[in-house]
Amino acid sequence: MTDNFEVIIVGGGIVGATTACALAQGGINVALLDMFNPQRQWTDDSVDLRVSALTKASQNILETLGVWEGMAQRRISPYKDMRVWDGKADGELHFDCADTEFNELGHIVENRVTVAALWDKLETLPSATCISDAKVSQMQMAEKGRTLVLEDNRKFTADLIIAADGRDSSLRNMAGIDVTGWPYQQDGLVATISTEKSHQLTAWQRFLDEGPLAFLPLSDGQCSIVWTLKTTTAKAYLKLNDVDFLEKLEQASGGILGKMQKTEPRAAFPLRFQYANSYTDESFALMGDSAHAMHPLAGQGANAGLLDAAALAELVIKTKQQGRPLSSKKFLRQYERWRKGDNLLMMSSMDVINKTFLATALPLISLRSIGMNIINQTPLIKKLFNDHAMGLRMDLPVLAKKQKCW
Ligand SMILES: Cc1cc2nc3c(=O)[nH]c(=O)nc-3n(C[C@H](O)[C@H](O)[C@H](O)COP(=O)(O)OP(=O)(O)OC[C@H]3O[C@@H](n4cnc5c(N)ncnc54)[C@H](O)[C@@H]3O)c2cc1C
């Protein structure tokens, strides 16, 4: 037996579940498939190792979908300030929410919080079907749309299949779409840390020899760190005992938050620059990390994926309202044109910043510090940078402007 839907999304992470939530509220008969069952409950004292700094644009999307409230009830942490400085020279950037119309620059949110609130919301939407423990193993062309075959041989057909199944997307391979990219030879080491001094609701980022070290403020007073290191160093640091690891971290922090007092288990994620050569094919679209993976130094991967989600949902809903088929290539090409350029620009900017800060030649180090200080002292340029970091740029999908797309 085959179950039929208008749209099937494979991957119930932040990006896929957001798309499902938007489509279901737009009256689309949508199924969300994931090979796991997302975690919905945990003890108050545990913190997810995976957190994301979510922009204002992302907040707008999740608020408009009625999901933000469920996230806030669990735990979100506003950050009001951002300080970025060069560990090898005197370059510094400071962004303060007092210079904006908002009470904060963004929020640090555990990934499991966002996913749990999205799945909770989906369960209240009549035109959404969530199917967990569902690993897709094959994708075939169907008379109308495509058919997915699961590992346990269940079959599902839809006019449009959306792959939000992460950086190593198997759906992308099944569709025969190639990627362009390279490994950074760097890992993002993540951990939760208690520090002697208060984080002051500030996101701190210090650029060091092997990459940036970020301290992201959590609502319980701890910090979630993302420490970019050479892969070999990250592997070695994972093996250190807590005391030795905290000592290395304290040295790297330049003492900005005082003594590093306590740490939880750590993990490291290999970093890649990677984009899908095409975002779409017949009755098929890629989004989120399956379409683009970027360096986490400015915390933009999930935010870019949420803009993909808002853009594609807007176009799918409009296409249905106009009575056109969801397998139509025309609106899929429109989605690709809308999102690919923006994502490539963001990824390339992260790539250039990473390379600039890895440079060891003295003239370059001086130049980048001069550049940082010029930006810091020029309100107009600083505002441009800040608006971009907060996701407040041109050509946003309507959900990101806090308007419904249905
Ligand atoms: C160290 C680090 C720090 C980061 N910090 C930030 C940050 O501060 N801000 C930010 O915006 N971004 C950040 N990112 C990026 C962000 O984490 C990702 O961009 C985001 O999580 C991608 O979400 P996604 O939904 O596209 O994919 P994923 O989260 O990878 O979800 C994919 C889903 O697909 C499912 N799946 C996979 N294959 C199948 C299959 N065959 N069948 C069924 N289901 C399948 C998986 O179970 C999973 O649930 C960071 C990344 C790293 C590595």
PDBQT file of the ligand as one rigid body, heavy atoms in Angstrom, charges set to zero:
ROOT
HETATM    1  C1  LIG A 501      29.655  23.457  15.806  1.00  0.00    +0.000 C 
HETATM    2  C2  LIG A 501      28.487  24.043  15.078  1.00  0.00    +0.000 A 
HETATM    3  C3  LIG A 501      27.867  25.199  15.545  1.00  0.00    +0.000 A 
HETATM    4  C4  LIG A 501      26.790  25.776  14.867  1.00  0.00    +0.000 A 
HETATM    5  N1  LIG A 501      26.220  26.934  15.340  1.00  0.00    +0.000 NA
HETATM    6  C5  LIG A 501      25.198  27.500  14.653  1.00  0.00    +0.000 A 
HETATM    7  C6  LIG A 501      24.600  28.736  15.095  1.00  0.00    +0.000 A 
HETATM    8  O1  LIG A 501      24.974  29.315  16.133  1.00  0.00    +0.000 OA
HETATM    9  N2  LIG A 501      23.582  29.281  14.355  1.00  0.00    +0.000 N 
HETATM   10  C7  LIG A 501      23.144  28.675  13.224  1.00  0.00    +0.000 A 
HETATM   11  O2  LIG A 501      22.231  29.214  12.565  1.00  0.00    +0.000 OA
HETATM   12  N3  LIG A 501      23.678  27.513  12.773  1.00  0.00    +0.000 NA
HETATM   13  C8  LIG A 501      24.685  26.908  13.463  1.00  0.00    +0.000 A 
HETATM   14  N4  LIG A 501      25.236  25.735  13.007  1.00  0.00    +0.000 N 
HETATM   15  C9  LIG A 501      24.658  25.100  11.817  1.00  0.00    +0.000 C 
HETATM   16  C10 LIG A 501      23.378  24.345  12.164  1.00  0.00    +0.000 C 
HETATM   17  O3  LIG A 501      23.595  23.461  13.243  1.00  0.00    +0.000 OA
HETATM   18  C11 LIG A 501      22.881  23.566  10.943  1.00  0.00    +0.000 C 
HETATM   19  O4  LIG A 501      22.898  24.414   9.818  1.00  0.00    +0.000 OA
HETATM   20  C12 LIG A 501      21.450  23.074  11.154  1.00  0.00    +0.000 C 
HETATM   21  O5  LIG A 501      21.340  22.284  12.301  1.00  0.00    +0.000 OA
HETATM   22  C13 LIG A 501      21.002  22.258   9.925  1.00  0.00    +0.000 C 
HETATM   23  O6  LIG A 501      19.673  21.834  10.120  1.00  0.00    +0.000 OA
HETATM   24  P1  LIG A 501      18.979  20.851   9.079  1.00  0.00    +0.000 P 
HETATM   25  O7  LIG A 501      17.579  20.690   9.594  1.00  0.00    +0.000 OA
HETATM   26  O8  LIG A 501      19.211  21.314   7.683  1.00  0.00    +0.000 OA
HETATM   27  O9  LIG A 501      19.773  19.471   9.186  1.00  0.00    +0.000 OA
HETATM   28  P2  LIG A 501      19.984  18.474  10.411  1.00  0.00    +0.000 P 
HETATM   29  O10 LIG A 501      19.902  19.161  11.708  1.00  0.00    +0.000 OA
HETATM   30  O11 LIG A 501      21.222  17.711  10.094  1.00  0.00    +0.000 OA
HETATM   31  O12 LIG A 501      18.714  17.488  10.328  1.00  0.00    +0.000 OA
HETATM   32  C14 LIG A 501      18.620  16.460   9.383  1.00  0.00    +0.000 C 
HETATM   33  C15 LIG A 501      17.540  15.473   9.828  1.00  0.00    +0.000 C 
HETATM   34  O13 LIG A 501      17.348  14.493   8.784  1.00  0.00    +0.000 OA
HETATM   35  C16 LIG A 501      17.207  13.209   9.352  1.00  0.00    +0.000 C 
HETATM   36  N5  LIG A 501      17.622  12.234   8.307  1.00  0.00    +0.000 N 
HETATM   37  C17 LIG A 501      18.829  12.129   7.699  1.00  0.00    +0.000 A 
HETATM   38  N6  LIG A 501      18.821  11.163   6.778  1.00  0.00    +0.000 NA
HETATM   39  C18 LIG A 501      17.579  10.622   6.779  1.00  0.00    +0.000 A 
HETATM   40  C19 LIG A 501      16.956   9.570   6.037  1.00  0.00    +0.000 A 
HETATM   41  N7  LIG A 501      17.594   8.860   5.085  1.00  0.00    +0.000 N 
HETATM   42  N8  LIG A 501      15.663   9.256   6.304  1.00  0.00    +0.000 NA
HETATM   43  C20 LIG A 501      14.976   9.935   7.258  1.00  0.00    +0.000 A 
HETATM   44  N9  LIG A 501      15.523  10.959   7.993  1.00  0.00    +0.000 NA
HETATM   45  C21 LIG A 501      16.812  11.300   7.758  1.00  0.00    +0.000 A 
HETATM   46  C22 LIG A 501      18.112  13.256  10.579  1.00  0.00    +0.000 C 
HETATM   47  O14 LIG A 501      17.715  12.302  11.545  1.00  0.00    +0.000 OA
HETATM   48  C23 LIG A 501      17.913  14.684  11.088  1.00  0.00    +0.000 C 
HETATM   49  O15 LIG A 501      16.869  14.806  12.026  1.00  0.00    +0.000 OA
HETATM   50  C24 LIG A 501      26.311  25.158  13.682  1.00  0.00    +0.000 A 
HETATM   51  C25 LIG A 501      26.913  23.990  13.186  1.00  0.00    +0.000 A 
HETATM   52  C26 LIG A 501      27.995  23.433  13.875  1.00  0.00    +0.000 A 
HETATM   53  C27 LIG A 501      28.647  22.186  13.340  1.00  0.00    +0.000 C 
ENDROOT
TORSDOF 0
